[in-house]
């Protein structure tokens, strides 16, 4: 009887296919580790203190440059400001991105900025508990050093200070700095311009208690993080290569499915749906972000990735479940609502969470859900719950795989009644299926490891004369792994034109028919893509 390619392909050809896929997997890791640079670059900036006179303070179009021919009037520190009787409301912290003699590029894809205050300890001006810093921030851009600055965003932002003074609070320790946490400041979803300018004011209003009890701020430090242009090009090249590869195998797979006389079963449909979601995340629409100012690309990328992961998690549940249920229950999507429902609900919650931050940032790049206590608690709750759910899902998946293995082992009681050749054939099918299930678990485990290692600060290892970029290797390697996994599923589970037994003589087949009647009775009345699928779908009967 005809089955899937995974069962009818010769062992030699199957090994060749496996080796080729393994070589592509190794190559995807090597591309990120040896060719691509680190995924991101962090650049440190120290804000310049500019002086804004009362006359220009009321001009909304006034921008203060920290350096260059049109640089602002500067002061070194606040002691100088006090000596010159300059009020705090007339001091503007200016930061030009990038550094002098450099340009930003659309290949950088995004720009994330975090902020840190340098606050000195003073006995008469200590940081109050729950101190809130109010900032009047503006962002401008231009594409030529000769052109005027154009406002991109303006907002009044609040950030809660979280500072710790490790020394004893005495007069002898005045002037020592607090240890303050980094604060989220800004995120821009595209880098479409060459130059950016940040102007930050710390308005003081004693009557309204604005910026009172925040200590003696000495400096403002910013860290700008953007994607490396070299990594972006490697990433786009991988997407451009993998898109047609998965698309072609997906069309070929569904064409073979539709050529069968029977309708496709749920397992075949879910594999095709997984191929569609993989193609959706592969399509390199990011190429357009190089030429267009599409600030929504980060949000769109998150949505695509979320759809793929939801589809992948659902596929694993259905793939295992279809090899556990009997013929009356399988091939019905409604049977899996208890397992797939929480996956869909969790994905929807993550989408809402993403919209609450990156959705708002489309209008206000200075917005951060981490800026408020409620937002921070909500975000931490989402992260903790998501981590717990991921661990529980992986354990549940391992349990389901164990159940599938136990179910198949129970069916093996039919094998001793067969001839040696027939028995070896079915034992080979069982081995191939178990190997595919173990590869599935390995892919899931690699994804968990990827998220852990991506949080490690050390981004590269030195190996001989080469520098291996670990983060880049895992980005490209895991991305390549998912494509190869989906590619392998559609190829191996496509209907085979070859029928087992075609190479055997009719005499051999006649001799076998009486000895394996127990197993053939089990599977001949069950439609499905593979012999293992049919074997697990119905209890053996005489």
Number of C-alpha atoms within 10 A of each C-alpha: 11 16 22 20 21 22 28 22 17 10 13 9 10 17 12 11 14 13 12 12 17 14 11 16 21 15 16 21 23 20 21 25 25 15 17 22 25 21 22 19 15 15 13 15 17 15 19 26 28 23 22 22 14 11 7 13 15 10 9 8 12 12 24 26 22 23 16 9 9 10 12 19 15 20 16 11 13 19 12 11 18 11 8 10 10 17 16 16 16 19 23 27 23 25 25 22 18 17 14 9 5 10 14 19 18 19 22 24 24 21 19 17 19 16 17 19 21 17 22 21 23 19 14 11 13 16 24 13 12 12 17 20 18 19 19 15 20 19 22 18 21 18 16 12 11 8 9 13 21 15 16 15 15 16 14 14 15 18 19 18 21 16 19 12 14 10 12 9 14 10 11 10 14 15 14 16 21 19 16 15 14 16 19 19 23 18 23 21 22 23 24 24 15 17 21 21 23 22 25 22 20 20 19 18 11 9 7 8 10 16 18 20 17 20 20 19 15 16 17 19 17 21 18 19 18 24 21 20 21 16 22 21 15 18 21 17 13 18 21 16 13 21 18 14 15 22 19 11 18 24 15 14 23 18 13 13 22 12 11 10 7 10 12 17 15 17 24 22 15 19 24 20 17 26 25 19 20 27 22 17 20 23 17 19 15 19 15 11 20 17 11 13 16 17 21 16 18 18 19 13 13 17 17 15 17 18 19 21 16 19 22 22 20 20 19 19 18 24 20 21 21 22 24 23 18 16 17 9 14 20 21 13 13 10 14 15 11 9 14 20 12 13 19 17 12 17 18 15 13 18 17 12 16 17 16 15 20 24 18 15 20 19 12 18 23 24 23 23 19 19 18 14 12 11 15 14 13 15 17 13 12 16 13 12 13 15 13 11 15 13 13 12 16 16 12 13 19 16 13 19 24 14 16 21 18 12 17 20 12 13 17 15 11 17 19 12 15 19 17 11 11 19 17 13 16 17 14 14 18 19 12 17 19 16 12 17 20 14 13 16 17 12 16 18 12 16 16 15 13 17 12 10 14 15 10 11 8 11 16 17 12 9 8 7 6 10 14 22 24 23 24 28 27 25 20 23 24 20 20 20 23 17 21 19 17 23 23 19 18 24 18 20 20 25 27 21 12 16 15 15 14 10 8 9 9 11 8 12 13 10 11 16 14 13 16 18 15 17 21 19 16 20 21 12 11 16 17 23 22 22 22 20 22 21 24 24 24 19 14 17 12 8
